[in-house]
Amino acid sequence: MTDSDEDGYGRSVHDHHAIDYIEFTVTDLAQAKRFYAAAFGWEFNDYGPEYAGIKGPQREAGGLAVGPQVDRGGPLVILFSEALEASVEAVEQAGGRITKPVFSFPGGRRFHFTDPSGNELAVWSEG
């Protein structure tokens, strides 16, 4: 990237060996964008009918890529929330399905959900 990139982010900073980008396979791009925008306020850069970048505060944090199916399993993406119950409500209202209701663990509380394509994520909060 250069200082004059169209996306408005300018020069990107990347940390050596850090998780740099998360890409979700989705079966319906428009539905996925609606869900994540409604549940978490995410915004997107559109790159055509089969891909959208997830805007982050300083650069894209990930993307949504259309695929024929979603395979569950593998690493679990965990988001942070300052208001866990409000996040549960937002996920449900946006069309997500809670797969593990809020539970406590050492250091906080969290819940798991699937998005409309079937990707499983979690959301946690302190205390």
N, CA, C and O of each residue as an XYZ file, in Angstrom:
508
protein
N       0.843     -1.178      0.000
C       0.000      0.000      0.000
C       0.891      1.246      0.000
O       2.028      1.221      0.471
N       0.363      2.288     -0.519
C       1.097      3.549     -0.536
C       0.307      4.586      0.234
O      -0.830      4.343      0.640
N       0.923      5.758      0.433
C       0.242      6.824      1.163
C      -0.988      7.348      0.448
O      -1.792      8.052      1.060
N      -1.162      7.031     -0.823
C      -2.281      7.584     -1.585
C      -3.298      6.516     -1.991
O      -4.003      6.691     -2.984
N      -3.385      5.434     -1.255
C      -4.344      4.378     -1.598
C      -5.773      4.896     -1.554
O      -6.117      5.749     -0.735
N      -6.603      4.362     -2.453
C      -8.002      4.777     -2.548
C      -8.797      4.511     -1.285
O      -9.732      5.255     -0.989
N      -8.456      3.473     -0.527
C      -9.267      3.101      0.624
C      -9.153      4.090      1.780
O      -9.889      3.972      2.760
N      -8.255      5.053      1.687
C      -8.149      6.086      2.707
C      -7.296      5.689      3.893
O      -7.152      6.474      4.830
N      -6.727      4.494      3.882
C      -5.943      4.057      5.021
C      -4.494      4.534      4.959
O      -3.828      4.615      5.991
N      -4.004      4.846      3.776
C      -2.610      5.221      3.661
C      -1.707      4.025      3.897
O      -2.093      2.894      3.601
N      -0.534      4.250      4.416
C       0.448      3.188      4.623
C      -0.020      2.272      5.757
O      -0.417      2.750      6.819
N       0.027      0.966      5.532
C      -0.381     -0.016      6.528
C       0.789     -0.436      7.390
O       1.938     -0.437      6.947
N       0.488     -0.787      8.611
C       1.475     -1.317      9.531
C       1.132     -2.772      9.770
O      -0.013     -3.106     10.075
N       2.117     -3.631      9.634
C       1.927     -5.056      9.848
C       2.965     -5.521     10.864
O       4.129     -5.132     10.779
N       2.555     -6.352     11.827
C       3.461     -6.866     12.841
C       3.943     -8.254     12.458
O       3.147     -9.122     12.100
N       5.251     -8.455     12.537
C       5.883     -9.723     12.194
C       5.283    -10.866     13.015
O       5.255    -10.808     14.244
N       4.813    -11.887     12.335
C       4.266    -13.117     12.907
C       2.973    -12.908     13.692
O       2.557    -13.810     14.420
N       2.338    -11.770     13.571
C       1.046    -11.530     14.219
C      -0.077    -11.905     13.259
O       0.110    -11.891     12.042
N      -1.237    -12.237     13.802
C      -2.395    -12.469     12.936
C      -2.668    -11.164     12.205
O      -2.847    -10.122     12.836
N      -2.701    -11.214     10.885
C      -2.750    -10.006     10.070
C      -4.111     -9.788      9.410
O      -4.484     -8.650      9.125
N      -4.847    -10.855      9.167
C      -6.075    -10.739      8.375
C      -6.900    -11.993      8.626
O      -6.347    -13.092      8.659
N      -8.189    -11.858      8.802
C      -9.098    -12.993      8.982
C     -10.058    -12.999      7.801
O     -10.698    -11.989      7.510
N     -10.159    -14.129      7.124
C     -11.059    -14.228      5.976
C     -12.119    -15.293      6.255
O     -11.804    -16.435      6.590
N     -13.380    -14.891      6.110
C     -14.509    -15.794      6.317
C     -15.074    -16.232      4.973
O     -15.288    -15.408      4.085
N     -15.313    -17.515      4.828
C     -16.060    -17.997      3.676
C     -17.533    -17.795      3.992
O     -17.990    -18.150      5.079
N     -18.275    -17.231      3.056
C     -19.715    -17.012      3.218
C     -20.428    -17.527      1.978
O     -19.855    -17.546      0.889
N     -21.657    -17.937      2.140
C     -22.407    -18.457      0.995
C     -23.224    -17.378      0.302
O     -23.629    -17.557     -0.847
N     -23.471    -16.265      0.975
C     -24.250    -15.157      0.424
C     -23.596    -13.865      0.908
O     -23.742    -13.501      2.074
N     -22.882    -13.172      0.031
C     -22.115    -11.989      0.419
C     -23.007    -10.871      0.947
O     -22.693    -10.265      1.972
N     -24.097    -10.594      0.273
C     -24.987     -9.504      0.711
C     -25.571     -9.807      2.092
O     -25.637     -8.922      2.945
N     -25.986    -11.029      2.309
C     -26.547    -11.428      3.608
C     -25.478    -11.316      4.704
O     -25.761    -10.827      5.797
N     -24.261    -11.764      4.414
C     -23.175    -11.696      5.396
C     -22.854    -10.243      5.753
O     -22.668     -9.922      6.926
N     -22.788     -9.372      4.758
C     -22.521     -7.960      5.019
C     -23.626     -7.350      5.877
O     -23.344     -6.597      6.810
N     -24.885     -7.671      5.566
C     -26.000     -7.156      6.381
C     -25.878     -7.637      7.824
O     -26.052     -6.854      8.758
N     -25.577     -8.932      8.009
C     -25.471     -9.500      9.347
C     -24.378     -8.803     10.154
O     -24.648     -8.318     11.252
N     -23.162     -8.744      9.641
C     -22.055     -8.168     10.399
C     -22.211     -6.662     10.598
O     -21.768     -6.129     11.615
N     -22.818     -5.987      9.669
C     -23.091     -4.553      9.852
C     -24.117     -4.356     10.960
O     -23.948     -3.481     11.809
N     -25.174     -5.154     10.961
C     -26.227     -5.008     11.971
C     -25.765     -5.468     13.350
O     -26.069     -4.818     14.350
N     -25.038     -6.574     13.416
C     -24.632     -7.122     14.713
C     -23.475     -6.360     15.343
O     -23.460     -6.170     16.559
N     -22.500     -5.917     14.543
C     -21.282     -5.334     15.091
C     -20.892     -3.978     14.515
O     -19.877     -3.408     14.918
N     -21.677     -3.455     13.583
C     -21.371     -2.152     12.999
C     -20.215     -2.166     12.013
O     -19.637     -1.119     11.721
N     -19.871     -3.343     11.494
C     -18.757     -3.435     10.556
C     -19.095     -2.737      9.247
O     -20.254     -2.690      8.834
N     -18.065     -2.194      8.600
C     -18.182     -1.577      7.282
C     -17.248     -2.318      6.335
O     -16.324     -3.004      6.772
N     -17.495     -2.177      5.038
C     -16.800     -3.006      4.057
C     -16.285     -2.202      2.868
O     -16.832     -1.157      2.518
N     -15.222     -2.715      2.257
C     -14.752     -2.277      0.953
C     -15.194     -3.350     -0.032
O     -14.846     -4.520      0.134
N     -15.947     -2.976     -1.040
C     -16.441     -3.952     -2.010
C     -15.439     -4.149     -3.141
O     -14.931     -3.187     -3.715
N     -15.165     -5.423     -3.450
C     -14.229     -5.777     -4.509
C     -14.898     -6.650     -5.558
O     -14.246     -7.501     -6.163
N     -16.168     -6.454     -5.774
C     -16.889     -7.257     -6.750
C     -17.929     -8.136     -6.083
O     -18.138     -8.040     -4.873
N     -18.582     -8.990     -6.854
C     -19.708     -9.767     -6.336
C     -19.316    -10.921     -5.413
O     -20.191    -11.543     -4.810
N     -18.007    -11.223     -5.289
C     -17.623    -12.381     -4.487
C     -16.642    -12.068     -3.363
O     -16.123    -12.986     -2.728
N     -16.377    -10.775     -3.105
C     -15.440    -10.446     -2.036
C     -15.701     -9.050     -1.485
O     -15.982     -8.115     -2.235
N     -15.602     -8.923     -0.155
C     -15.680     -7.626      0.509
C     -14.648     -7.601      1.618
O     -14.555     -8.548      2.400
N     -13.868     -6.529      1.698
C     -12.899     -6.358      2.770
C     -13.581     -5.781      3.995
O     -14.484     -4.953      3.878
N     -13.151     -6.217      5.167
C     -13.697     -5.713      6.429
C     -12.847     -4.527      6.852
O     -11.654     -4.678      7.114
N     -13.453     -3.349      6.920
C     -12.715     -2.149      7.297
C     -12.368     -2.197      8.777
O     -13.208     -2.522      9.616
N     -11.120     -1.868      9.084
C     -10.664     -1.732     10.461
C     -10.331     -0.287     10.728
O     -10.454      0.547      9.831
N      -9.912      0.035     11.938
C      -9.635      1.436     12.258
C      -8.455      2.025     11.489
O      -8.440      3.224     11.209
N      -7.453      1.188     11.140
C      -6.287      1.707     10.428
C      -6.077      1.048      9.072
O      -5.397      1.608      8.211
N      -6.655     -0.137      8.870
C      -6.534     -0.862      7.606
C      -7.555     -1.983      7.619
O      -8.212     -2.218      8.633
N      -7.690     -2.667      6.511
C      -8.608     -3.805      6.491
C      -8.145     -4.866      7.478
O      -6.956     -5.166      7.584
N      -9.113     -5.428      8.199
C      -8.820     -6.441      9.204
C      -9.107     -7.844      8.699
O      -8.674     -8.827      9.301
N      -9.834     -7.939      7.599
C     -10.199     -9.246      7.068
C     -11.092     -9.093      5.863
O     -11.202     -8.020      5.271
N     -11.734    -10.207      5.512
C     -12.596    -10.179      4.347
C     -13.662    -11.249      4.386
O     -13.597    -12.196      5.170
N     -14.646    -11.075      3.523
C     -15.716    -12.045      3.303
C     -15.571    -12.541      1.872
O     -15.621    -11.753      0.928
N     -15.393    -13.851      1.712
C     -15.184    -14.442      0.391
C     -16.287    -15.458      0.122
O     -16.530    -16.343      0.943
N     -16.955    -15.338     -1.020
C     -18.019    -16.280     -1.377
C     -17.416    -17.638     -1.707
O     -16.443    -17.741     -2.454
N     -18.017    -18.675     -1.133
C     -17.620    -20.044     -1.408
C     -18.856    -20.926     -1.451
O     -19.934    -20.491     -1.044
N     -18.727    -22.146     -1.931
C     -19.893    -23.021     -2.074
C     -20.451    -23.514     -0.750
O     -21.639    -23.824     -0.659
N     -19.605    -23.592      0.286
C     -20.064    -24.055      1.601
C     -19.096    -23.579      2.661
O     -17.972    -23.181      2.356
N     -19.532    -23.619      3.898
C     -18.691    -23.252      5.026
C     -18.353    -24.521      5.785
O     -19.245    -25.282      6.158
N     -17.071    -24.750      6.014
C     -16.622    -25.884      6.808
C     -16.325    -25.383      8.212
O     -15.431    -24.560      8.406
N     -17.075    -25.879      9.193
C     -16.873    -25.456     10.580
C     -15.684    -26.175     11.177
O     -15.292    -27.256     10.735
N     -15.131    -25.558     12.173
C     -13.973    -26.120     12.853
C     -12.765    -25.249     12.625
O     -12.858    -24.194     11.997
N     -11.647    -25.680     13.126
C     -10.434    -24.892     12.979
C     -10.371    -23.805     14.033
O     -11.082    -23.877     15.036
N      -9.534    -22.797     13.827
C      -9.390    -21.734     14.825
C     -10.701    -20.996     15.066
O     -11.495    -20.790     14.148
N     -10.909    -20.605     16.312
C     -12.110    -19.856     16.682
C     -11.766    -18.371     16.748
O     -10.872    -17.976     17.497
N     -12.460    -17.552     15.979
C     -12.288    -16.099     16.030
C     -13.111    -15.589     17.212
O     -14.299    -15.890     17.325
N     -12.472    -14.818     18.088
C     -13.144    -14.296     19.281
C     -13.093    -12.776     19.243
O     -12.018    -12.182     19.165
N     -14.260    -12.156     19.300
C     -14.386    -10.706     19.319
C     -14.516    -10.230     20.759
O     -14.916    -11.005     21.628
N     -14.187     -8.979     21.026
C     -14.331     -8.383     22.357
C     -15.568     -7.495     22.390
O     -15.891     -6.837     21.401
N     -16.258     -7.476     23.526
C     -17.423     -6.613     23.707
C     -17.341     -5.902     25.049
O     -16.928     -6.490     26.048
N     -17.731     -4.648     25.067
C     -17.839     -3.907     26.326
C     -19.198     -4.114     26.969
O     -19.390     -3.751     28.129
N     -20.158     -4.699     26.231
C     -21.518     -4.932     26.726
C     -21.999     -6.278     26.174
O     -22.665     -6.326     25.140
N     -21.664     -7.353     26.857
C     -21.880     -8.696     26.337
C     -23.352     -9.002     26.046
O     -23.667     -9.553     24.991
N     -24.243     -8.656     26.956
C     -25.663     -8.949     26.732
C     -26.206     -8.187     25.522
O     -27.026     -8.717     24.772
N     -25.754     -6.959     25.333
C     -26.168     -6.189     24.151
C     -25.635     -6.852     22.885
O     -26.300     -6.825     21.849
N     -24.451     -7.444     22.952
C     -23.897     -8.150     21.790
C     -24.698     -9.405     21.479
O     -24.933     -9.711     20.310
N     -25.122    -10.136     22.505
C     -25.981    -11.308     22.293
C     -27.243    -10.886     21.557
O     -27.631    -11.507     20.568
N     -27.879     -9.830     22.045
C     -29.115     -9.334     21.440
C     -28.888     -8.894     19.994
O     -29.704     -9.189     19.121
N     -27.791     -8.193     19.739
C     -27.496     -7.713     18.379
C     -27.275     -8.881     17.430
O     -27.743     -8.846     16.292
N     -26.566     -9.921     17.881
C     -26.328    -11.103     17.047
C     -27.649    -11.770     16.700
O     -27.885    -12.113     15.542
N     -28.514    -11.957     17.693
C     -29.817    -12.606     17.452
C     -30.689    -11.767     16.527
O     -31.304    -12.303     15.606
N     -30.751    -10.458     16.760
C     -31.582     -9.595     15.928
C     -31.072     -9.525     14.494
O     -31.853     -9.317     13.565
N     -29.771     -9.699     14.312
C     -29.192     -9.645     12.966
C     -29.338    -10.971     12.217
O     -29.029    -11.045     11.028
N     -29.808    -12.020     12.903
C     -30.024    -13.307     12.250
C     -29.014    -14.375     12.595
O     -29.000    -15.437     11.973
N     -28.154    -14.111     13.592
C     -27.217    -15.128     14.052
C     -27.910    -16.100     14.997
O     -28.999    -15.830     15.504
N     -27.255    -17.243     15.226
C     -27.804    -18.268     16.112
C     -26.813    -18.509     17.244
O     -25.654    -18.839     16.991
N     -27.251    -18.349     18.477
C     -26.395    -18.584     19.636
C     -26.191    -20.095     19.774
O     -27.160    -20.847     19.867
N     -24.934    -20.536     19.786
C     -24.639    -21.962     19.916
C     -24.165    -22.324     21.312
O     -24.302    -23.477     21.722
N     -23.607    -21.367     22.058
C     -23.248    -21.541     23.469
C     -23.655    -20.263     24.180
O     -23.043    -19.217     23.964
N     -24.679    -20.327     25.024
C     -25.094    -19.125     25.753
C     -23.952    -18.584     26.614
O     -22.942    -19.259     26.812
N     -24.116    -17.386     27.115
C     -23.085    -16.735     27.929
C     -22.665    -17.660     29.072
O     -23.495    -18.214     29.793
N     -21.353    -17.803     29.208
C     -20.796    -18.595     30.307
C     -19.557    -17.891     30.830
O     -18.942    -17.083     30.133
N     -19.198    -18.210     32.074
C     -18.025    -17.610     32.709
C     -16.811    -18.489     32.486
O     -16.909    -19.711     32.380
N     -15.665    -17.834     32.417
C     -14.377    -18.519     32.365
C     -13.395    -17.643     33.137
O     -13.693    -16.472     33.373
N     -12.232    -18.167     33.540
C     -11.292    -17.330     34.290
C     -10.929    -16.072     33.489
O     -10.322    -16.161     32.421
N     -11.299    -14.929     34.004
C     -10.983    -13.667     33.338
C     -12.143    -13.007     32.632
O     -12.004    -11.880     32.157
N     -13.296    -13.675     32.545
C     -14.423    -13.029     31.878
C     -15.589    -13.938     31.591
O     -15.772    -14.981     32.219
N     -16.375    -13.510     30.622
C     -17.553    -14.253     30.173
C     -17.584    -14.204     28.659
O     -17.030    -13.288     28.051
N     -18.238    -15.198     28.041
C     -18.354    -15.185     26.588
C     -19.517    -16.036     26.125
O     -20.108    -16.798     26.891
N     -19.832    -15.882     24.826
C     -20.811    -16.731     24.164
C     -20.305    -17.045     22.772
O     -19.428    -16.360     22.245
N     -20.879    -18.108     22.172
C     -20.537    -18.495     20.804
C     -21.785    -18.357     19.943
O     -22.907    -18.478     20.435
N     -21.580    -18.102     18.654
C     -22.703    -17.988     17.726
C     -22.258    -18.413     16.338
O     -21.066    -18.494     16.044
N     -23.250    -18.683     15.487
C     -22.970    -18.882     14.071
C     -23.626    -17.756     13.296
O     -24.713    -17.289     13.639
N     -22.932    -17.323     12.228
C     -23.502    -16.316     11.337
C     -24.434    -17.021     10.347
O     -24.502    -18.250     10.359
N     -25.148    -16.293      9.499
C     -26.093    -16.938      8.576
C     -25.459    -17.951      7.619
O     -26.166    -18.815      7.099
N     -24.153    -17.872      7.373
C     -23.497    -18.851      6.510
C     -23.039    -20.087      7.275
O     -22.708    -21.103      6.664
N     -23.015    -20.014      8.615
C     -22.598    -21.141      9.432
C     -21.240    -20.995     10.079
O     -20.797    -21.920     10.760
N     -20.544    -19.856      9.896
C     -19.266    -19.634     10.577
C     -19.509    -19.484     12.071
O     -20.423    -18.771     12.485
N     -18.695    -20.155     12.883
C     -18.816    -20.005     14.329
C     -17.766    -19.038     14.843
O     -16.581    -19.166     14.536
N     -18.213    -18.064     15.633
C     -17.360    -17.090     16.290
C     -17.766    -17.031     17.754
O     -18.771    -17.621     18.151
N     -16.985    -16.318     18.555
C     -17.321    -16.091     19.961
C     -17.137    -14.606     20.254
O     -16.440    -13.891     19.535
N     -17.776    -14.170     21.320
C     -17.632    -12.791     21.813
C     -17.379    -12.882     23.300
O     -18.081    -13.604     24.007
N     -16.371    -12.149     23.789
C     -16.078    -12.178     25.220
C     -16.074    -10.793     25.811
O     -15.983     -9.791     25.102
N     -16.174    -10.757     27.135
C     -16.158     -9.511     27.880
C     -15.457     -9.760     29.210
O     -15.490    -10.870     29.741
N     -14.838     -8.745     29.729
C     -14.205     -8.872     31.049
C     -15.272     -8.965     32.118
O     -16.385     -8.467     31.946
N     -14.929     -9.608     33.224
C     -15.821     -9.667     34.397
C     -17.037    -10.349     34.151
O     -17.870    -10.468     35.050
